[in-house]
Amino acid sequence: MDPRKDSMVAGERTIDKPELPAQGYVFTMSADTETVEGEGQLKLGRHRHFEVFCDEPERIGGQDAHPQLLCYIAWGWVSDCSPSLRGTCT
């Protein structure tokens, strides 16, 4: 089942229902990543129309101008936790 084809009408959305579909969801996401030449550890990630920068601390060659990649991963993990797990994701 492709979640992008679900209803976006409040009350009909998957998030408004008590259970997920029994067959689950199947979809693929992709993103491009590149280093920024001459900028130390600075990296640029792109997905659709979004751009995200990540950097590393100065002690390992970065400029500490943007969050580290693992911070983005941690934010995604916490925001993706079900309400029953929220607060327990570390």
N, C-alpha and C positions, 0 to 999 in steps of 0.2 A: 504494500500500500504506500502511495506517495503522499507524504504529509502536506506537500505544497498544493495538493488538489483538494484538501479539506476545506470546509466552510470557514469563512472569516466572520460570519454573523455571530454576535454575542449570543450565548445560549446554545449554539450549534457547533461551536469550535471544540476540538478535542480537549483542550484545556478546561472547558466547562463541564466535561463529563466525568463521572466518578471512576471510570476504568478506561484503559487504553484499548484499542482494537485488538482482538484476539490474535489476528494474523501479524500484528506488529507493523513496523515501517521499514522500508528499504529505500535508501536514496544515497547519492554520492555527492560529496562536496570536494572542491579543489581550490587551491590557492597557489599563487606564484610568490616566490621570495627571491630577493637579490641583495647583494651587498652594495653599499654606496661607496664607490671608488674614492680613495683618499680620505675617508672619514672614519678610520679606525675600525671599530666593531659595529658601526651603524648598519642596520638592515632594514629593508623596506618590504612589507608583505602586501599583496593585493588579492582581493576577492570581490568579484563583480565591480561595483563602483566605490568600494571602500579601500582606503590605504591605512596601513598601520606601520609605525616605526618602532623598532626596538634597538636597544643599545646595551652596553655592558659597563660596569664600573671602571673608573680610571685605572685601578690597580691591575686590570687585565687587558688594557689597551683601548678601552672605550672612552666615551666622553660623559657618560651618565646623563645624557640628554633626554632619554626616553626609558620607559620601564624595560626590564630584562624580559626575554622571551618566556621564561618560566613564570613570571608574574601574570602574563596574559593567559597562560595555561591554567594557572591557579584560579584566576577570575572566571574562566570558562567552566572549570570544575565546580566551583561553588554555585555559580548561577544555574548550572544544569542539574543540581541536586533536586530530588523530589522534596516536597514540603516535609515529609517525614524524616528526611536526612539532614535538612538544613540545620546548620549549627554543629553538625558532626563531621563535616567534610574538612579534612586537613591535609 
